[in-house]
Amino acid sequence: MQPTLTQSDVYAINAAEARKRDLRLEIARIKGQLDASAALSRAAAEVNSATLVKKTALEQELVQLESAGAAPGSSDDWGKYSTVEVAAQDERFYAKDKGYDWLVYNPLATFEETVAECEKYMLEQRTAFGRPWLLQRGEGLIREWQANAVARGLIAEDTWPSFRDWLLSVGKERAVVSSL
């Protein structure tokens, strides 16, 4: 014969069963999280392994290339300026140097006259290296130098006479450097 259960015994049994159900659910949830975490860890380990293999191969290739030295026609001075930019700088700097000297002897020169002289000097410099063509136009360069002078507060008016007078008043060294 079974013992008779009281109402408080039934409540206690039901409470224990509810707690067991809650614990089973929480344990299942945690097992699911652990399984997901383990799967993610395996995937991350595979990615890390593949990445490490690739990194090692690339480092070995770089070491081989660096130990071989520069290839014919290349150099270790690659960087900020290409050969075209260096040639354009040579063209500009030569024209600024010679153009300033010309401007000293022609202090009332117009913008157009100055552009023509600068382009003549730019072409002279390029022709000296066997390349009788301009990489840039004198009008654009002079306008850019003038705009830079305005932006730096070196001249108050954005006009050719104002820029020309400023160039002549500050001397060649400052004019050529400041008008870059």
Order of alpha helices (4+ residues) and beta strands (2+ residues): alpha-alpha-alpha-alpha-alpha-alpha
